[in-house]
Amino acid sequence: MNRLENRIAIIAGGATGIGAACARRYIAEGASVMIGDLNIDGARALAGELGEKAAAAHYDAADENSVKALVQATVDWFGGIDILHNNVALTSKEIQALDTDVTGIPLDTWELTLKINATSFLVASKYAIPHMISRGGGAIINTASNSGRFGDVVRTAYGASKATVISLTQHIAVQYGKQGIRCNAIAPGVILTDAMNALPELKSLIEPHILTPEFGKPEDVAALGAFLASDESRYITGQVFPIDGGASVHHPQLADVMRSSSSKGQS
Ligand SMILES: NC(=O)c1ccc[n+]([C@@H]2O[C@H](COP(=O)([O-])OP(=O)(O)OC[C@H]3O[C@@H](n4cnc5c(N)ncnc54)[C@H](O)[C@@H]3O)[C@@H](O)[C@H]2O)c1
């Protein structure tokens, strides 16, 4: 499919995992893609692999001027912007470990998490939207998370940042819809990136809650991203799409009920 022919995309946080799969897919569908990332070596390696329709730019999502510069670098390099995929998230294990419960979390952990995971989405959108409008419209895709839809015992700042992303998605959809901008959020559950594969305990905790035979892969998210970036989704905006193997659609007790009935069946 060539649904993104002649489109120019930014993937903010695109060097690895879901972002890298999106870069591959958007280019396969005809787009040119600027891969923005703090991990510039990874972004450059991916762009090198993807050929002349890809470019890489260093940016730091924690720095507003750097996010603004990423948008400008895309316009300078490719000539405009049609698709913005905000995908970045804080990846420092040390800071993630401090993102605990409400009484335990240090304020600067909260602030940095919100800055990278949510404020940078606002900033990239703020500077990309006028370029999109000048080309007749565009599509913004925000990677949220199921963590933005539910409470948890830890990762308070991560959850709050993803809930903010969902709200931002709706506000952009409302404010710029008539100017041809659509904005949707993707809310992954567990997706088997390299980082997630390195957490077998978490995988085995979640596995009983997914309804599909296997966990999702970054390519599954990229397929949804390509659809939301393309005109095939032209009547869809302001929505949140969970991509979680059905983990969020059933009663919380389902896994316990199934475990209990299978143990009774065995006795
Ligand atoms: N993998 C999952 O199971 C899962 C589940 C729910 C949501 N998500 C979301 O999907 C998105 C991608 O996550 P992933 O799992 O592919 O992880 P990932 O670590 O592969 O991707 C995150 C990218 O952001 C970059 N990055 C981190 N800090 C940055 C900064 N300050 N400035 C610029 N770039 C920076 C990293 O270098 C990396 O390339 C994130 O928003 C994450 O919250 C992932």
The ligand as a Gaussian input file, in Angstrom:
#p B3LYP/6-31G(d) Opt

LIG

0 1
 N        6.438000      -0.918000      24.516000
 C        5.306000      -0.893000      25.212000
 O        4.832000      -1.939000      25.718000
 C        4.560000       0.401000      25.395000
 C        3.347000       0.369000      26.094000
 C        2.624000       1.532000      26.258000
 C        3.090000       2.727000      25.714000
 N        4.280000       2.738000      25.065000
 C        4.727000       4.036000      24.525000
 O        5.246000       3.848000      23.229000
 C        6.230000       4.859000      22.959000
 C        7.489000       4.218000      22.434000
 O        8.004000       3.353000      23.428000
 P        8.900000       2.078000      23.104000
 O        8.395000       1.001000      23.970000
 O        9.012000       1.858000      21.646000
 O       10.285000       2.528000      23.778000
 P       11.669000       3.061000      23.163000
 O       12.543000       3.313000      24.334000
 O       12.157000       2.113000      22.137000
 O       11.276000       4.450000      22.460000
 C       11.410000       5.700000      23.073000
 C       12.314000       6.563000      22.215000
 O       12.364000       7.871000      22.787000
 C       13.726000       8.303000      22.788000
 N       13.924000       9.299000      23.840000
 C       13.914000       9.106000      25.196000
 N       14.104000      10.274000      25.824000
 C       14.240000      11.238000      24.864000
 C       14.432000      12.636000      24.908000
 N       14.551000      13.321000      26.057000
 N       14.471000      13.315000      23.720000
 C       14.364000      12.664000      22.536000
 N       14.198000      11.309000      22.451000
 C       14.131000      10.620000      23.596000
 C       14.527000       7.047000      23.019000
 O       15.884000       7.203000      22.627000
 C       13.761000       6.042000      22.174000
 O       14.226000       6.033000      20.831000
 C        6.408000       5.629000      24.275000
 O        5.625000       6.805000      24.249000
 C        5.872000       4.667000      25.322000
 O        5.395000       5.311000      26.489000
 C        5.032000       1.606000      24.893000

